[in-house]
Amino acid sequence: MFETLNELEPERESQDEKRANYLGIWIGLALLPVLVIFMRFGKEEMGMAAFTCLGGFIFAAGSRWDLRGQVSFWIARVFVLALQIPLILYMPFPTGLHRMGLLPIGIADFLISLGIIKMLEKLTGTKEETIEDQEV
């Protein structure tokens, strides 16, 4: 129950050896052309909304990437994308709503995406394998 600091040292070393996750940077770089295309057509507000919504969409997929072999994961991705396209194209976004103002929309989109994946996971009976399950 009581561990000394020397016994905890191997755990610290293994955490330091983990590779950094640059998923957010890659998502931003991948979505930059989307923003530039919308800005080129004079739809900067729509471009920022697309950038934010698609960023949440891709980040949710990246955070549950271990489920990529499940059909329910891909059904959820297509369903969420089908919901987002009309939202981005037809919902008027105010001109003053930039950058941090769109953060609540991006967070909500991320949480909705994860919720739909989890709901389909429960409906289909698939279960995410955790590290503990794989070791046993």
C-alpha positions as CSV (number, residue, x, y, z in Angstrom):
1,M,0.0,0.0,0.0
2,F,2.8,2.4,0.9
3,E,5.3,2.7,-1.9
4,T,8.6,4.4,-1.7
5,L,9.8,6.9,-4.3
6,N,12.3,4.4,-5.6
7,E,9.5,2.0,-6.5
8,L,7.7,4.7,-8.4
9,E,10.7,5.6,-10.5
10,P,10.2,3.0,-13.3
11,E,6.7,4.3,-13.9
12,R,8.0,7.8,-14.3
13,E,10.6,6.7,-16.8
14,S,8.0,4.9,-18.9
15,Q,5.8,8.0,-19.0
16,D,8.8,10.1,-20.2
17,E,9.5,7.6,-23.0
18,K,6.0,8.0,-24.5
19,R,6.0,9.8,-27.7
20,A,4.3,13.2,-27.9
21,N,0.9,13.3,-29.6
22,Y,0.7,16.0,-32.2
23,L,-2.8,15.2,-33.4
24,G,-4.1,18.8,-32.9
25,I,-1.3,20.2,-35.0
26,W,-1.9,17.7,-37.8
27,I,-5.7,18.4,-37.8
28,G,-5.0,22.2,-38.0
29,L,-2.6,21.8,-40.9
30,A,-5.0,19.4,-42.7
31,L,-8.0,21.8,-42.3
32,L,-6.1,24.9,-43.3
33,P,-6.8,24.5,-47.0
34,V,-10.6,24.3,-46.1
35,L,-10.3,27.7,-44.4
36,V,-8.3,29.2,-47.3
37,I,-10.9,28.0,-49.9
38,F,-13.8,29.5,-48.0
39,M,-11.8,32.8,-47.5
40,R,-11.0,32.8,-51.3
41,F,-14.8,32.8,-52.0
42,G,-15.4,35.6,-49.5
43,K,-17.1,33.3,-46.9
44,E,-14.7,33.7,-44.0
45,E,-17.4,33.1,-41.4
46,M,-18.4,29.9,-43.1
47,G,-14.8,28.9,-43.4
48,M,-14.2,29.4,-39.6
49,A,-17.3,27.3,-38.8
50,A,-16.2,24.5,-41.2
51,F,-12.7,24.6,-39.7
52,T,-14.1,24.4,-36.1
53,C,-16.7,21.7,-36.8
54,L,-14.4,19.5,-38.9
55,G,-11.7,19.9,-36.4
56,G,-14.0,18.5,-33.7
57,F,-15.1,15.8,-36.0
58,I,-11.5,14.7,-36.8
59,F,-10.3,15.1,-33.2
60,A,-13.2,12.8,-32.0
61,A,-12.2,10.2,-34.6
62,G,-8.6,10.4,-33.6
63,S,-9.4,10.0,-29.9
64,R,-11.4,6.8,-30.7
65,W,-9.2,5.6,-33.5
66,D,-8.8,2.2,-31.7
67,L,-12.4,1.5,-32.9
68,R,-11.6,2.0,-36.6
69,G,-12.0,-1.7,-37.2
70,Q,-15.7,-1.6,-36.1
71,V,-18.4,-0.9,-38.7
72,S,-20.3,1.1,-36.1
73,F,-17.4,3.6,-35.8
74,W,-17.6,4.4,-39.5
75,I,-21.4,4.5,-39.5
76,A,-21.2,7.1,-36.7
77,R,-18.6,9.1,-38.6
78,V,-20.8,9.2,-41.7
79,F,-23.9,10.2,-39.7
80,V,-22.1,13.0,-37.9
81,L,-20.6,14.3,-41.1
82,A,-24.1,14.2,-42.7
83,L,-25.4,16.4,-39.8
84,Q,-22.5,18.8,-40.1
85,I,-22.6,19.7,-43.8
86,P,-26.0,21.4,-43.7
87,L,-25.1,23.1,-40.4
88,I,-22.0,24.6,-42.0
89,L,-23.6,25.5,-45.3
90,Y,-27.0,26.8,-44.2
91,M,-26.6,28.2,-40.7
92,P,-25.7,31.9,-40.7
93,F,-22.7,32.5,-38.5
94,P,-22.3,36.1,-37.3
95,T,-19.4,38.1,-38.7
96,G,-17.9,38.8,-35.2
97,L,-17.9,35.2,-34.2
98,H,-14.2,34.2,-34.7
99,R,-11.6,32.0,-33.2
100,M,-12.4,31.7,-29.5
101,G,-16.1,32.5,-30.0
102,L,-16.4,29.2,-32.0
103,L,-14.7,27.2,-29.3
104,P,-18.0,26.2,-27.6
105,I,-19.4,25.0,-30.9
106,G,-16.2,23.0,-31.5
107,I,-16.4,21.4,-28.1
108,A,-20.1,20.6,-28.5
109,D,-19.4,19.1,-31.9
110,F,-16.6,17.0,-30.4
111,L,-18.8,15.8,-27.5
112,I,-21.7,15.0,-29.9
113,S,-19.4,13.0,-32.1
114,L,-18.1,11.0,-29.2
115,G,-21.6,10.5,-27.8
116,I,-22.9,9.1,-31.1
117,I,-19.9,6.7,-31.3
118,K,-20.5,5.5,-27.8
119,M,-24.3,5.1,-28.4
120,L,-23.7,3.0,-31.5
121,E,-21.0,1.1,-29.7
122,K,-23.6,0.1,-27.0
123,L,-26.4,-0.6,-29.6
124,T,-24.2,-2.9,-31.6
125,G,-22.6,-4.6,-28.5
126,T,-19.1,-3.8,-29.5
127,K,-16.7,-3.1,-26.7
128,E,-13.5,-1.1,-26.8
129,E,-10.5,-3.3,-25.7
130,T,-8.6,-1.6,-23.0
131,I,-4.9,-2.2,-22.3
132,E,-5.8,-4.3,-19.2
133,D,-8.1,-6.5,-21.4
134,Q,-5.3,-7.1,-23.9
135,E,-2.7,-8.1,-21.3
136,V,-5.0,-10.7,-19.6
